[in-house]
């Protein structure tokens, strides 16, 4: 996805909260919310050390389920009339067991075909954005800014080989990544009527910085239903695409190709 198509997606109008303010002075309200995210994940992982060949493994190779239901938290705070702080957090946590069909290596450890591997995969996501209100009218507001999309990923692969019922050897390869990915952000909010609103959060990055090389796209369209003056239900669908290579040293390199997608549901308190 190039910058132009990403920008067109960012310009879609969206909301997860709305208020009955005077015409020409529409502003989304402060809120805190709790909910859940049902995420389907496709992931290819590589942790190469030294002269070992660069081999990727995916979730199917490791016997890990592709979907997970987890808690999620969100909030926003308008600390100045035109400035707003927005946050979101959710997680993916699964484990699996499978007999290896082909030889591979991970974190300098070699796993041979036929060995049984136990894998734990945890991906925690934290989003923090600082947004500026660039436009508003009676029913809409558009904010632009920047933020951090932090991916906290931990992978552990333990291989076991047996002679009869006796475990002959065990080896463990592990990888940890805390990638604070800076990206451009746009949020747009539109009020349909006094109860319904709809919208989108979005972000984009394609850059090389520090030890990282890769691209990132985030899209989260939403629709909200207001229940009285303070409460609302927000239903959304988020998509995250991460292609990232991390050169940890001259002999160690990790690569992550991860796609998240799935619905979100929040109960928000607006004030």
N, C-alpha and C positions, 0 to 999 in steps of 0.2 A: 504494500500500500504506500503510494507516494504522498508527498506533502499536500498536493492540491486536493486529492480525494479525501485525505484525513481532515483537511480544513473544511471541506463541504459537509462532512459528517459532524464536525464540531459546531457548525452553524445551525443545526437543527434546534428547534425551540423545545424546552423541557421544563418540568417542575416536579418537586416532591413535597412542596408545601406552598401555601398561599394564604392571603389575608384580605379582609375587606377594608382596604385603605382608600383614601380619596383618589379620584381619577388623576392620572399623571404622576402619582407618587406611589406606585406599586413597589413593594419590597417583600421578598420572602422573609419569613420570621425565623428567629432563633429556635432551635429545637434540639432534643436528644431523642434517640430511638434505639430500640432493641429488636432484633429479628433473626432471620435465618437465611442462609444461602445454600442452595442445592447446586453443587458445582460438578460438572463433568470435565475431566482433565485428560488431555493428551500430552505426553511428555517424553522427550528423548534426552537422556543424560549421558555425559561423558566426563570422566576424571582421569586424565592421562598424566603419567609420571615417567620421566626419563625417555628412554628409547622404545618403550612399549608402543605397539600400534594404537592409533586413534580409533577406538571402537565405541559406538553409542549403544545404549540399552534403552528399551522402552518399557512401559508399565506391563505390557503383555509378557515380555521376556521375564519379568520379575514376579509375575503372578499377582499383581496389585490391581484392585478394582479401580475403574476409571471415575467413579462418582462417589460423592461424600456430602452428607448433610451436616452443617455446622452452624454455630451461633454466629451472629454478626452484630456489630455496634456502629452507630453513626451519630454525628452531631454537627451543628454549625452555630457560629457566634458572630453577629455583626458588631464588631468592636468599634467601628467608625461608620458614619452614615453611608459611605461608599465602599467600605472594606469589610470582608467577611473571611472567617477562618472555618474550614470544612474538614471533617475527619471521618474515616471509615475503616473498619477492621473486620477481617474474617479469616478462616483457616481451612486447610485441607489436611487430613491426617488418616493415613491408611497403611496397612502392612500386608504382606503376602508371602507365599511359599511356592516354589516351583523347581522342578528338575531342569537344569540348564541344558538346552539343546545344542548350543555352540559355545566354543571357547570365547571368553572375553576377559578384559581386565578393567579394574576400577580402583582408583586411588593407589596404583602401584601393586595391587593384589591381583593374581591371576586365578580365574575360575574355569575349571575344565568341564567339558560336556559330560553330562551324567551326574554331576554333583548336585545336591539339593541346596538351594539358597533361601535364606530368610531375609526379607527386606522390610525396612521401616522407612516411610517417606512422610515428612511433615513440611507443609508449606504454609507459613503464616504471612498474611498480607496486611500492611498498614498504609493508609493513604492520608496525607495531610496537605491541604491546599490553602494558599492565600489568594483571595479573589478580589478583583476591583469591579465595581458596578459601572459598566461602560454605557449602558442604555437602559431606560425604563420608560414605560407608558402606563396607561390605566390598567393593563392586564398582563404585562410582560416585563421581565428583567433579564438582561444579558450581562454576564460577568466574565472577565478574562483574567488570566493570571498564570501562576506557576505552582508546582507542588512537588512532593516527594511520594513516589510509589515504592515502598520498601518491601522487598521479598526476603523473608527469613526462611531459608530452605535447609533441611537436614536430611541426609540420606545415609543409611547404614545397610550394607549388604554382607551377610555372613554365610559363607559357603561351608558345607559339610559333606564329607565323603565317608562311606561306611564299608566295612568288611563284615558281611553278615549283619548282625544287629549291633555291632560295635563301631562307634564313631572313630574313624582312623585319623582324621585331621580336620581342622577348622581354621578358616582364615576370614578376616573381616576387613572390608574396605569401607571408608566413610568419607563423606564430603559435606562441608558446611558453606553456606553462602548467605551473606547479609548484603544485599544489593540495594543501596538507597538511590533509586533511579529518578533524577530530576526530569521533569517534563512540562511541556506547555499544557495549559488547561483552559477549557471553556465550559461554562455552565449557563444554561438558558432556562427560564421558567415562564410558563404560560398558564393563566387562569382561564378555564373554560366557563365556569360560573361560580357561585358562592360555595359549592361543595366539591367540584371536580377541578383537578389540574393535571398537567402532564409534562413530561420532559426528558432531559438527558444530561448526564455528566460525561465528559470526554477528555482524553489526554493523548499526547503523542510525543515521541522522541525517536530520533535517528541520529546517533552521534557516537563518537569515540571519546572517552574521557577516563583518566586514571588507568586502572587495570582492565577496564571494561570496553567491549566493542560489540555493538548490536543495535537493535531497534525494539520499540515498545509501542503498543496501541491499546487504548482503554476506551470502551464505549459502554454506557449504562443508561439506556432509556427507561423512563419510569412514568407511572400514572398514580395519582393520589386521590383518595376520597376523604373529605373532611367530616369528622364526627363531632359536631359542636364547635366551640371556640378554640379548643386546645388539642384535641386528639385527631389523628389521621392515620389511615392505613395506606401504605405505599407498596405497590407491586412493580417490580422491575425485572430486567433481564440484562445481565452484564456479560461482556466479552473482553478478555484480556489475552493479548498475544505478546509473548516475550521470546526474543531470540538473542541470547547473550553469551559471549565468550569472555572468560576471565583468565588473564595470564597472571597466575599467582607468583611465578618465578620463571627463570629461563628453562627450568626442567619440569614445571608443573603447570598444567592448563586444564580448566574446566569449561564445559559447554552445556548450556541449558536451552532447549527449545520446548516451550511450554505454552499450551493454549487452555485457558479457562473459559467456560461458558455455562450459563444456567440462570434460573430465576432467583430473585431475592424478594423477601417479604418483610416489611418493617411496620412496627407500631410506634408512631412518633408522638411525642408531646411537644407542642409548639407554644412559645411564650414570647 
